[in-house]
Amino acid sequence: MKWRTWIQRLQYVSLCLMACFIPLDRRLFPPVFAIYVLLCVCEGNFKFRWQCLIKRRLLLFFMLFAALYVCYVTGVLWSHNYNYACLDLLLKLPFLLFPLCLFTSDDTIFTRKRLSGLMYAFILGNLIYAFYVLYVWIFKIGVHGIWSCFQISGSGMVMHHTYISMCFTLAVAFIVHVLLQKKTKVWIKVLLVPWVFILVFEVIALSSRTAWIAAALLLLLCFVCLTVQIVRRRVSPGYLIAFVLLLAGFALFVRCIPTASNRVLQTFHRVKSAGTLQAADPRWTIWECSWDVIGEHPIKGVGTGDIRDSLTEKQTEAGIPSFNSHNQFLNTWVAVGIVGLLLFVAILAFSLYGALRRHSFLFLVFLLIVVINCMTEAILEKQTGLVFFVFFDCFFYAVTSLSSGADDYETETKLCLM
């Protein structure tokens, strides 16, 4: 029916807009997500959707997300701060709704052309944000002392530097992937190459040490993949030369930007002078406070609504400001107990299995970014981090699991790691 075809097209447009809005203002994502869910409901055909979920072998993966959300719902039962609990449940609603809608979508969404469109939409969103930061930084702050500082607040950044660095790093992987495709037009490659350096520059200048580690491991992984492809004579050696230049630029940026190099030297100096990592980063004290709360509530956690109050109490005793756990694994354990932690780890394990089974380079890069940032940030407690994880984890897992349509796409677009 024509009306259903139009609804499916609008669903795809909504997905592209969500991909584009992830690195942009966080207020743009919720209304588009609500429209996407509403379109899925209006499409109807619920029996067929349920059959698709089973036939595509995505039911178990969806149940893991649903079970994790149920853990947060159940955690309200032993919470006292119901206002915070309700806000947290609203924040984590994509855990339940997004995989349910995406996994039961029409097969046409998973064609090579449309999957490429989603990837280009995310790249576009990152380029818009990167251009905005450069514009405000240069024309409103001024180019005087451009190498001496990169003011996050002064440049108009509306997102924490860790989360925008996550998006920029994945965008770099997407762009590298596009550049290596033989069918990519020359003018697109010429347009995208400078943005690789710009995005890498901004990741370094934002001075997120976790992002540096993720970006460095990404570049190392790309180097290994390129070397394997050259040995198998699938890629021209010129790509490896260009990539080595990118690595050199990466090191040069760190050396030439005082805010970046000083942050590295400051960390080494603190560790050397104090002799402990606690002096180098207050996260160690925050983690100790989280472990104290876990020791008091190891099984069921403190509850969805009481995590902030419990952590604040311990951190006040330790003489530090109030923060979340700055570690997603600890934060999940504190909030909803050991069951919630195991479910989150299971989601990551299933995702890793899917990435390795299909040798999906982009999926591995995404998981690398997520796991590294989960070690130092509670990314699921912020909207940007949560939608970044849920959107791309479900997206990549669906692509690697579907047998029709996705096979040709994945075969053509992957970089083999073997």
N, C-alpha and C positions, 0 to 999 in steps of 0.2 A: 504494500500500500504506500502511496506517495507521502502521506502524512508521517508514516513511520520512518521513511527514508530521510525526510527533512529533519526529524527529531534526532536521528543518528548523526546527521551532518552537524547539527547544532551541538551535540555531545562532543564531537571531535573538536569543534571550534572552542568549546569550553575547556577541553583538555589543553589545547594549545595556549589559551589565555592563562590557565593556571601555571603551565610550565614557564611562560614568560614572566608572570608576576611573582614567582618564588623569590628571585633576588631583588625585587623592587619593594615598594611600600607594603608592609604587612596587611594594611587595611584593604588592599585590592583583592586578595585571595579569597576571603570568606564569602563575599556575595557571588563570585563566579562559581565557587564550589557548591553553594546552595542551589544555584541555577542548574549545575550539572546533575546533582542528585534529583532535583525536581524533574528534569528531562528524562532521567532514567525511570522514574516512577510513572510519568505520563506515557512512556513508550509501552508500558504494560508487558504482556506476554511473560508473566512471571514463571510459569511452568517451564517454558523453553529456557529461560535464564538459569533456573535451577539445574536443568539437565546439562547446560553448557558448563556450569561450575564443576559438575561431576566428571563429564567427559574430558574436560581439559586438565583433569588431575590437579585442580587448584583448590579443591575443597579443604584439604588438610592445612594448606598454607593460610587460607582465609580463616579457618577455625583458630589458628594460633593468634592472629590479630584480634579476632572476636573474643577469645578467652582472656587475652591481656586487658582488653577494655572491660570485660566483666569483672576482672580483678579490681580495677579501679572503682567500678560501680559498687562492688561488695565492700571495698574499703571505706565507703561512706558510713557503713553500719557501726563502726567503732570510732568514728570521727566526731569531734565536737565543733569544729569550725566548718559548718555546712556551707557558708557562703563561698569559702575558698574551694571546697570540694565540688560545688556546682560549676564554678568557673573552670576547674581543672577537667571535669568531665566534658564540658563544652569544648575545651581546647583539644581534647584527645578524641573527639567524635570521628575524625577521619580514620582512626584505627578500625572502626567498624564499617563506615559507609563507603569509603573510597575503594578498598579492595572488593567489596561486594558489587559495586557498580562497574568497576573496571573489568573484573574477572568474568562478568556475565555480559559484557558488551558484544556487539555484532562483530563478526570476523573481519569486516572491512577495516576496522580500526587498527588491526595488527598487520596490515599490508606494509611492504617496504616503504612506499611513498609516504604513508601517513606517519609511520614511526620516525622517518627522517624529518618530517614536518615538526613533530614534537621536539626533536633534538635541536632543530634550527630555532624554534621558539624560545627554548631555554638559553641558547647562545645569544639571541637577540636581547633578551631581558638583561643578561649580564653585560653586554656591550653598552646598552643604554645606561645602566647604573655606573659602569666604569667611565663612560664619557661624562656623565653628570658630575662625578667626583672630580675628574680632571678640570672640567669647566669651572666649578666653584673654587677649586683649589688655586687655579692659575689666575682667573679673572676677578675673583672677589677677595681672595687673600693676597694675591700678588706673587709675581715670580721671584721677588727678591728673597734670597736664601732658600731657593727651591730645593737645594740638596741638603739643607740643614734640618728640615723638619717636614713632617707630613701630618698636619693637624686633622685628626679624625673629626672632632667636633666643629672645627672651623670650616672643614670642607663640606659640611652639610650632611654628614653621614647620619642616616636615621636607623641604621642597623648595627648591632654589635660587630666588631671587626672579625671575631671568630666565625660568625655565621656567613658573612659576606665572603670571607676567605674560602669557606667550604664551597660556596657556589662558584666562585672564580676558579678554584682548582678543578672542579668537575667540568666547567666550561672549557678550560684549557685542554682537558682530555678529549672532549667532544670535538674541538677545533682540530686537534692533531689527528683525530680519527677521520674527519672530513678531508683534511689535506692529503691523507694517504690513499684516499679512494681514487681509482683511475677515472671514474666517470664524473668526478667533480670538475666543473668548468674552471678554466684558467683564471677568469676574472674573479671568481669566488675565492680561489686560493690566494690571489694577489691581495684581495681585500681583507682576508682573515689573518694572514701572516703577521702584520704589524700588531694586531690585537693580542696575539700570543704573548709578545713581549710586554705590552701594556698591562695585561692581566697579571703576568708574573711580577712585573714591577710593583703593581698595587698590592699584591699579596705580601710581598716583602716589606713594602713601606708601611703597611698596616700593623706590622710588628707583632703578629700573633705567632708565638713560637710553635704552637700545635700545628698551625697552617704551614709553617716552614717545614716541619717534619713530614707532613702529608705531601706537600709539593715536591720535596726532595725524593721521597720514596716513589712518587708518581713518575718523576723524571728518570729515576733509576729503572723502574719497571718498563718505561717506554724504551730506554736504551737497550735493555735485554731483548725486548720484543723485536726491535728493529734489527738487532744483530742476528737473531734467529731467522728473520725474514730475508735478510741479505744472504745468509748462508744457504737458504733454500731457493735463492734467486727469484724471490717474489717481489722484492722491493729494490729500487736502485740504490747503490751506495751513496749517492748524493744526499739522500734523506738522512743518512747517519752523520754526514759532515755537517749538514744544517742543524742537526740535533745537538752535536757537540758544541757548535756555536751558541746554541740556546743554553746549554749547561754553563758555558763560559760566561754568558750574559747573566745567568742566575747568580754565579759567584761574584761577578763584578758589581751587580746591584747591591748585594749584601755588604760588600767592601766599601762602596762609594756613598751609601746612604747612612749618614751618622746615626739617625734614630734606630736603624736596624742593627748596624754593627755595635753601637753602644749597648743595645739591649742584650746582645749575645755576650759581649765582654762583661757587662754588669752581672749576668747570671754566673759566669765562670768565676768572677771575683768574689761574689757572695759565697759560693760553694767553697772556694779556696780559703777565704778568710775565716768563715764560720765553721767550716768542716762538716756541715750538715746541709742536706737538701731543704730542710725546713726554712733555713735562712734565705735560700734562693727563691722560694715560691711559697706563699702563704697557703696554697692549696693543700699542702701536707697537714697543716693544722685543721683545715676544713674537713679533710678526709678522716682525721682522727676523731673529730666530733661526730661524724657520720657513723663511724664504727662504734662509738659509745652508744649512740641511739640504737643501732642494730643489736648490740649486746643486750639491751633491755627489751627489745621486741624482735627476736630473730626469726620467728615463724610467720606471723601475720602482718608485721610492720606496725607503724603507728596510725595508719589510716590515710585515706586520700586527702582529707581536709586538714590533718594535723601535722603534716610533714614540715611545713614552714615554721610553725610554732615550736616544734620539738627541736629542730636544728638551731633556731634562733636562741633557744634557752641554753643549749650546749655551747654555742659559739660566743654568747655573752659571757659565760663562765670562763671561756678561754681568752677573753679580751680581744675578740676580733669582731668586725661588723657582720651583719646577718647576710648569709649567702645560701644558695642551694648547695647540694653536695659537690658540685663541680666534677661529677663523675656519674654518668648515666646509670651504670650498673649499681653503684651504691645508692643513688637517688631512688631507683626503682625498688631496691630491697628495703630501704627505709620506709617508703610509702606503702607498698602492698605486699611486702614480705618475700619469702624465698620462692613462692610459687610464681609471683610476678617476674622475679629475676630469671627464673628458669624458662619462662615463656619468652621473654625478650631474647635470651641467649639462643633459644630454639629457633626463633625467627632468623637470627643472624646465621645460625648453622645451616638451616635450610637454604638460605640465600647463597651462602658460600658453596654449598653442594651444587646448586643450580649453575653458578658461575663456572665452577671447575668442570662440571659435566659437559658444558657446551663450549668451554674454553673462551668465555666471553670476557674480553679485555676490559670493556667499559664497565661491566658489572663488577669485576674485581677492583677496578679503580674506585668505583663508588663505595664498595664495602670497606676498602682501605681508608678512605676519607672518613667514613662514618665511625669505624672502630677507633681510629686514632683520636678523633674528636670526642668520642664517648668516654675516653680515658681522662680527659681534662675538663669536659663541659657536660652539663646535663642538657643535651640538645633537645630532648623530647619535652622539656619544660618551657620551651619558647616556641611560638608559632612557626617561625621561620625554620628552625631546626626540625620540628615535627613534620611539617608538610614536605620539607626536603627529603626526609627519610622515607615517609610513607609513600609519597608520589613515585619516587624513582625505584624504591625497593619493589613495590608492586609492579611497576612498569617493566623493569628488567626481568623479574621472575616470570611474569606472564609471557614475555618474549622467549625466554629460554625454555619454557615448559610446553608451549603450544607446538603441535606437530604439523599443522597446516598453515602455510603462509609464513610462519616465523622461521622455518627451516631455511628457506632460500635467503631470507633477509639476514639471518645470523651467519650463514655460510659466507655471504658476500661481504658483510661488514665487520666480522670479527678479526682480531689479530691473534693468531694462534700462539699459545704460550708453551707449547710442547717442543 
